[in-house]
């Protein structure tokens, strides 16, 4: 079957001891934390915005998005700049670990969980060695928080 996708590359990152993965084709770049400009109103998950070569990009703290404790000082390890359906978004994560390549057939469907534990953010689950990575549906991350228009250059 020529032209069908048989393998996928996933960028893996951590939030504490939790492991996640995102399709590498959705990542535009990986940055060290930048100086944030505050938002006009407080948000449960958006920390502020960064100026990336003239583009204003909202920054989502992934620990807050998943209801995890934020370390004292609130420092993040890396920013993953990802392309959503309609805008760019920076994901603040603890660490970016590696890129793995695996057959698409090895991706398992999301595990069935009770509501409210983050299942709505998952596309699937994959194994790499003895580690289990939750594959994120990044388009769902802004679902219950307000989107920010990012078309105005700084």
Secondary structure, 3 states (H helix, E strand, C coil): CCCCCCEEEEEEEEECCEEEEEEHHHEEEEECCCCCECCCCCCCCEEEEEEECCEEEEEEEHHHHCCCCCCCCCCCCEEEEEECCCCEEEEEECEEEEEEEEEHHHCECCCCCCCCCCHHHEEEEEEECCEEEEEECHHHCCCCCCCCCCCCCC
